[in-house]
Amino acid sequence: MSGRKIQIGLIGANIMGSLSPALFADAFAAAGIDGSYQLMDVDRLPERRLGHILDSMKAAGFTGTNITFPFKQEVLSLLDAVDPQAAQVGAVNTVVIASDGRTTGYNFDRAGFRRSFDESLGRHSAKGATVVQVGAGGAGRAVAFALMDLDVALLIIHDIDIARANTLKADLTKHYGASRCRITSDLAGDIAAADGAVNATQVGMLGFPGNPVPVAALKAAHWAADVIYTPIETAFLNAAAAKGARVLNGGGMCVHQAVEAFRLFTGVETDAKRLHRTFAAALAARDKNMGKTS
């Protein structure tokens, strides 16, 4: 060990199945850093608020924390500074805590999804494509901007919260023009006519069962992507695969955002290929312990 001691956390709800602790433990070991990664699950801390948890981390000397559902947008108002890319996305998934307690927010979900997509489905699958995205919350905002980075021709947005969907559309229009995004008025019809579909909601995650994407609209010519990795095969991805579609789970996004966050927290570059292997091993162990085979 180098003698460096680093404490990092993850704040969110329903996160006890997270594989981030395994990823960071392996990255710490490879870098010779004495580090810990602690889960701050608000489902198990019912009296704690996001601001209180951040203040406690500052007091305890944490280097920073990852942020997940449902706090990726709420955290913005609690930070001292926000990185320009995170400000553009309008959501934060990583917070650095300086020695004086000053906090700065970053968003690595955008790069994580983009790199995972490129690695698995290939950039050519997005370039010039029409894509329907379900979900315009914190993760959805990052994915939408990642899809723009991947040069989709048209992104069609759906969210049960119409105001949230319209806000994302307005922000994308500001940066990319009105011709590249719109709100769906016919989710099933738009998916049937699209090249790809993305679930960027928590629906399908353990604890949030279901599938927000109309199964009848899916077909073999589609690709289908999900941000969820608990379980690794969601009802949405299973339905898409059953139709013959190519699928992308949330595992790669998790790995690639962890690579970026680890570099920011420690100044050390970690090996993405190594973390992919670590993720696969941790996933198998987690699912075995949970009595799952997916």
C-alpha positions in Angstrom: 0.0 0.0 0.0 1.1 3.5 -0.8 -0.1 4.9 2.6 -2.8 6.9 0.9 -6.2 6.6 2.6 -9.3 7.5 0.7 -13.0 7.2 1.7 -15.6 7.3 -1.0 -19.3 6.6 -0.9 -22.5 6.1 -2.9 -25.7 7.9 -2.0 -29.0 6.6 -3.3 -32.1 4.5 -2.8 -32.3 0.7 -3.2 -28.5 0.4 -3.7 -27.5 -2.6 -1.6 -27.1 -4.6 -4.8 -24.6 -2.1 -6.2 -21.4 -3.5 -7.6 -19.5 -0.2 -7.3 -17.9 -1.4 -4.0 -16.3 -4.4 -5.8 -15.1 -2.2 -8.7 -13.5 0.4 -6.4 -12.0 -2.2 -4.1 -10.3 -3.9 -7.0 -9.1 -0.5 -8.4 -7.8 0.5 -5.0 -5.9 -2.8 -4.7 -4.4 -2.4 -8.2 -3.3 1.2 -7.4 -1.9 0.3 -4.0 -4.3 2.7 -2.3 -5.8 2.1 1.1 -9.4 3.0 0.2 -13.0 2.2 1.2 -16.3 2.5 -0.6 -19.4 2.8 1.5 -23.0 2.5 0.5 -25.4 5.2 1.9 -28.8 3.7 1.2 -31.5 6.1 2.2 -34.0 3.2 2.3 -32.0 2.1 5.3 -31.4 5.7 6.6 -35.1 6.9 6.6 -34.4 9.9 8.8 -31.4 11.2 6.7 -31.7 13.8 4.0 -29.2 14.2 1.1 -27.8 17.4 2.6 -27.3 15.7 6.0 -25.4 12.8 4.4 -23.2 15.1 2.4 -22.4 17.1 5.5 -21.6 13.9 7.4 -19.2 12.9 4.6 -17.4 16.2 4.8 -17.0 15.9 8.6 -15.7 12.4 8.2 -13.1 13.4 5.7 -14.5 11.7 2.6 -12.8 12.4 -0.7 -16.1 12.3 -2.5 -19.2 10.3 -3.4 -21.1 8.9 -6.3 -24.7 9.9 -6.6 -27.5 7.7 -8.0 -31.3 7.6 -8.1 -33.2 9.6 -6.9 -30.7 12.4 -6.2 -28.8 13.2 -9.4 -30.7 16.4 -10.0 -31.5 17.3 -6.4 -27.8 17.4 -5.5 -27.1 20.2 -7.9 -28.5 22.9 -5.5 -26.3 21.6 -2.6 -22.9 21.9 -4.5 -20.4 24.8 -4.5 -19.5 24.2 -8.1 -20.6 22.1 -11.1 -18.4 20.9 -14.0 -19.5 22.5 -17.3 -20.5 19.1 -18.8 -22.5 18.1 -15.8 -24.2 21.6 -15.9 -25.1 21.0 -19.5 -26.6 17.6 -18.7 -28.4 19.0 -15.7 -27.5 16.0 -13.5 -24.6 14.9 -11.3 -23.4 11.4 -10.5 -20.0 12.2 -8.8 -19.1 14.7 -6.2 -15.6 15.6 -5.1 -15.1 16.9 -1.6 -12.1 19.2 -1.2 -10.1 19.3 2.0 -11.8 22.5 2.9 -15.3 20.9 2.4 -15.9 22.6 -0.9 -18.0 20.3 -3.2 -17.8 20.0 -7.0 -20.2 17.9 -9.1 -19.4 15.9 -12.3 -21.4 13.7 -14.6 -19.7 10.5 -15.9 -22.9 8.7 -16.8 -22.8 10.4 -20.1 -19.3 9.2 -21.0 -20.1 5.8 -19.4 -23.1 5.1 -21.6 -21.4 6.5 -24.7 -18.3 4.3 -24.2 -20.4 1.2 -23.3 -22.6 1.7 -26.4 -19.6 2.2 -28.7 -17.9 -0.9 -27.2 -20.9 -3.2 -27.5 -23.4 -2.0 -30.2 -21.0 0.2 -32.1 -21.2 3.9 -32.9 -22.5 3.1 -36.3 -25.7 1.7 -34.6 -26.5 5.2 -33.3 -25.1 7.5 -36.1 -28.1 8.8 -38.2 -30.5 6.6 -36.2 -33.9 7.4 -34.8 -34.1 6.4 -31.1 -36.9 6.4 -28.6 -35.8 7.0 -25.0 -38.1 6.2 -22.1 -37.1 8.3 -19.0 -36.0 11.9 -18.7 -34.8 12.0 -15.2 -31.2 12.1 -13.9 -29.9 9.1 -15.8 -32.1 9.8 -18.8 -30.6 13.3 -19.2 -27.1 11.8 -19.3 -28.1 9.1 -21.8 -29.9 11.7 -24.0 -26.7 13.8 -24.3 -24.6 10.7 -24.8 -26.9 9.7 -27.7 -26.4 13.2 -29.2 -22.6 12.6 -28.8 -23.1 9.4 -30.8 -24.8 11.4 -33.6 -28.3 10.1 -33.5 -30.5 11.9 -36.1 -33.6 12.0 -34.0 -34.2 11.3 -30.3 -37.8 10.8 -29.3 -38.5 11.3 -25.6 -41.1 9.8 -23.3 -41.6 10.3 -19.6 -44.7 9.8 -17.4 -43.8 13.3 -16.1 -44.6 15.5 -19.1 -42.9 18.5 -17.7 -39.7 16.6 -17.2 -39.8 15.3 -20.7 -40.4 18.9 -22.1 -37.5 20.3 -20.0 -35.1 17.7 -21.4 -36.3 18.4 -25.0 -35.8 22.2 -24.4 -32.3 21.6 -23.2 -31.4 19.3 -26.1 -32.9 21.8 -28.5 -30.8 24.6 -27.1 -27.6 22.7 -27.8 -28.5 20.6 -30.9 -31.4 22.2 -32.6 -35.1 21.5 -32.7 -34.9 19.0 -35.6 -33.0 16.4 -33.5 -35.5 15.8 -30.7 -39.2 15.7 -30.0 -41.7 14.3 -27.5 -43.6 11.2 -28.5 -47.4 11.2 -28.8 -47.5 7.5 -29.7 -44.9 5.5 -27.8 -45.6 2.1 -29.4 -45.8 3.6 -32.9 -42.6 5.6 -32.5 -40.7 2.6 -31.2 -41.9 0.4 -34.0 -40.6 2.9 -36.5 -37.3 3.6 -34.7 -33.9 2.0 -35.0 -33.4 1.6 -31.2 -35.0 2.0 -27.8 -33.5 2.9 -24.4 -34.9 2.4 -21.0 -33.5 5.2 -18.8 -35.9 4.7 -15.9 -35.6 2.7 -12.7 -38.5 0.4 -13.9 -37.2 -3.1 -14.3 -34.7 -2.7 -11.4 -35.0 -5.0 -8.4 -37.6 -3.4 -6.3 -39.2 -1.6 -9.3 -40.6 -4.5 -11.3 -42.1 -4.1 -14.8 -41.2 -3.0 -18.3 -41.9 0.6 -19.4 -41.5 -0.2 -23.1 -44.4 -1.7 -25.1 -43.3 -5.2 -26.0 -45.4 -5.5 -29.1 -43.5 -2.7 -30.7 -40.1 -4.4 -30.4 -38.7 -6.3 -33.4 -35.5 -8.0 -34.5 -34.2 -5.0 -36.4 -34.0 -3.0 -33.2 -31.2 -2.5 -30.8 -32.3 -2.1 -27.1 -30.3 -0.5 -24.3 -31.0 -0.4 -20.6 -29.2 1.6 -17.9 -30.1 -1.0 -15.2 -27.8 -3.8 -14.1 -29.7 -5.1 -11.1 -30.8 -7.4 -12.6 -28.4 -7.6 -15.5 -31.2 -8.9 -17.7 -34.3 -6.7 -17.3 -37.8 -7.6 -18.5 -37.3 -5.0 -21.2 -34.0 -6.6 -22.5 -35.4 -10.1 -22.2 -38.4 -9.0 -24.3 -36.2 -7.4 -26.9 -33.8 -10.3 -27.1 -36.8 -12.7 -27.5 -37.7 -10.7 -30.6 -34.1 -11.1 -31.9 -33.0 -7.5 -31.2 -29.4 -6.7 -30.1 -29.3 -5.7 -26.5 -27.1 -3.6 -24.2 -27.3 -3.9 -20.4 -26.2 -1.3 -17.8 -23.1 -3.1 -16.8 -20.7 -1.4 -19.2 -22.1 2.0 -18.3 -21.4 1.2 -14.6 -17.8 0.2 -15.4 -16.9 3.1 -17.5 -18.3 5.7 -15.2 -16.4 4.1 -12.4 -13.2 4.4 -14.4 -13.7 8.1 -14.7 -14.8 8.6 -11.1 -11.8 6.7 -9.8 -9.4 8.8 -11.9 -11.0 12.0 -10.5 -10.9 10.8 -6.9 -7.4 9.4 -6.9 -5.5 10.8 -9.9 -4.8 7.2 -11.0 -5.9 5.7 -14.3 -7.4 2.3 -13.9 -7.7 -0.5 -16.5 -11.3 -0.7 -17.9 -10.7 -4.2 -19.1 -9.7 -5.3 -15.6 -12.8 -3.7 -14.2 -15.0 -5.4 -16.7 -13.6 -8.7 -15.4 -14.1 -7.6 -11.8 -17.7 -6.6 -12.7 -18.5 -10.0 -14.2 -17.1 -11.8 -11.2 -18.9 -9.6 -8.7 -22.1 -9.9 -10.7 -21.9 -13.7 -10.6 -21.3 -13.7 -6.9 -24.0 -11.3 -6.2 -26.6 -13.1 -8.2 -25.6 -16.4 -6.7 -26.1 -14.9 -3.2 -29.4 -13.5 -4.3 -30.5 -16.9 -5.7 -30.6 -15.6 -9.2 -29.1 -16.9 -12.4 -29.3 -13.8 -14.6 
